[in-house]
Amino acid sequence: MCIGKPACSASPCKLERDKTLAPGSLAPEFALAQLYSRWRMDDKVFEIVSRLRNQTQASPAGDTVDVDLALLEANSWLSQTNLAKASSVLQSVLKRHLDDNRTLNLVLQAYLAFGDYTNALQLVSGQLATEPNNVAALVNQAGVLIRMGNSSNAITLLNHALAITNDPPARFNRAYAYLQTGNLPAA
């Protein structure tokens, strides 16, 4: 425990010490930023994110770290109820990592987590424009439509996905969509 600090800040003190003992190591600073994010200490998060971005721009791990930092930054903007800034951060990371499925999926999950269904739908629609038979994207778009209360259109997408493969999440989502539309026999 750090002297003169409350008990709840013992973890940041340890991570600060780890950062000092292993300069240049990303893990302690990233963990510290995550901890500050949980505690809604957003100014500290922004400071660490900025420092880590500058530090990792030229590194081979920069792309992966960049996405994780963007998600952390967007979460902090959301905690300040700044949806526009959070969306801007996510759009920016998408532009930097256009063809990365991991990034697309993480940003989609972030949009869904904070209820930005419009951007989530745009993201998945863009993916389906280039790959119309992408089963995961079809299921994702159907999921967004179900959350938006548009289960009828979701059923069409899920039928298309199931015509390609017998995907259990597609079957489950289709049954749920049928329940939402009141078509109990089809569910």
Salt bridges, closest charged atoms under 4 A:
GLU16 OE1 - LYS19 NZ 3.16
ASP18 OD2 - LYS14 NZ 2.99
GLU29 OE1 - ARG51 NH2 2.62
GLU47 OE2 - ARG51 NH1 3.58
ASP66 OD1 - ARG53 NE 3.37
ASP66 OD2 - ARG96 NE 2.88
ASP66 OD2 - HIS97 NE2 2.76
ASP68 OD1 - ARG102 NH2 2.85
GLU73 OE1 - ARG53 NH1 2.90
